[in-house]
Amino acid sequence: MNGVLKRDLTMVEIRPRYICLPEGDGCGTVWDVALYMPASLGGLALVCRPLYRAEAACSVLNQIHASNFERRPPFLRSYSRNPKGGLVQLVAR
């Protein structure tokens, strides 16, 4: 289980922002869990890519997201930018 040990010694699960959804024909789509849509990289939607490329892109995007997340001030770490402007609170399900 991936997680972080909080000060009160409880485990909090960390879910990746991007997941790779394999399709039946050997392709994969990188899904942005926060925006509920396919992810894009360099302006190109990551839909129906060879599975190994989709998995690689998913890994890179999650590493980028994690490094940006760690640089945020603590009071903003539970928030994400809304594509329409403003901040939205991230809630674990």
C-alpha positions in Angstrom: 0.0 0.0 0.0 1.4 3.4 -1.0 0.9 5.9 1.7 2.2 8.6 4.0 2.6 8.3 7.8 0.9 11.3 9.4 1.9 12.8 12.7 -0.9 10.9 14.5 0.6 7.7 13.0 -2.3 6.9 10.7 -1.7 5.9 7.1 -3.2 8.1 4.4 -3.4 6.4 1.0 -1.9 8.4 -1.9 -3.7 7.8 -5.1 -2.0 8.7 -8.4 -3.5 11.6 -10.4 -2.9 9.7 -13.7 -3.8 6.1 -14.4 -3.3 3.9 -17.4 -6.4 2.3 -18.8 -5.5 -0.7 -21.0 -7.8 -1.3 -23.9 -8.5 -4.7 -25.5 -6.5 -4.1 -28.7 -3.1 -3.6 -27.0 -3.6 0.2 -26.7 -3.8 2.3 -23.5 -5.3 5.6 -22.5 -3.8 7.8 -19.8 -6.7 9.1 -17.7 -6.5 12.2 -15.5 -8.4 11.3 -12.4 -8.7 14.9 -11.2 -10.2 16.2 -14.4 -12.2 13.1 -15.4 -10.8 13.2 -18.9 -7.9 11.8 -21.0 -4.6 13.3 -20.1 -2.6 15.3 -22.6 1.1 15.8 -23.0 2.5 18.5 -25.2 -1.0 19.3 -26.4 -1.6 15.7 -27.6 -4.3 13.6 -25.9 -2.9 10.3 -24.7 -5.7 8.1 -26.2 -5.2 4.7 -27.8 -1.4 4.8 -27.5 0.7 1.6 -27.5 0.4 0.2 -24.0 4.1 0.6 -23.1 4.0 4.2 -24.2 0.8 5.0 -22.2 2.4 3.4 -19.1 5.6 5.4 -19.6 3.6 8.7 -20.1 1.5 7.9 -17.0 4.6 7.4 -14.9 6.2 10.6 -16.1 3.0 12.7 -15.5 2.6 11.2 -12.0 6.2 12.1 -11.2 5.7 15.7 -12.5 2.5 16.0 -10.5 4.2 14.7 -7.3 7.1 17.1 -7.6 4.8 20.1 -8.1 2.6 18.9 -5.3 5.6 18.7 -2.8 6.6 22.3 -3.7 3.3 23.8 -2.8 2.8 25.5 0.6 1.2 23.1 3.1 -2.1 25.0 3.1 -2.5 24.5 -0.7 -1.5 20.8 -0.9 -5.1 19.6 -0.7 -6.1 21.9 -3.5 -5.8 21.8 -7.3 -6.3 24.3 -10.1 -9.7 24.1 -11.8 -9.3 24.4 -15.6 -12.0 27.1 -15.5 -10.1 29.1 -13.0 -9.8 29.1 -9.2 -9.0 26.3 -6.8 -10.8 23.1 -6.1 -10.4 21.0 -2.9 -9.2 17.5 -3.5 -11.1 15.0 -1.5 -10.0 11.4 -1.0 -12.6 8.8 -1.7 
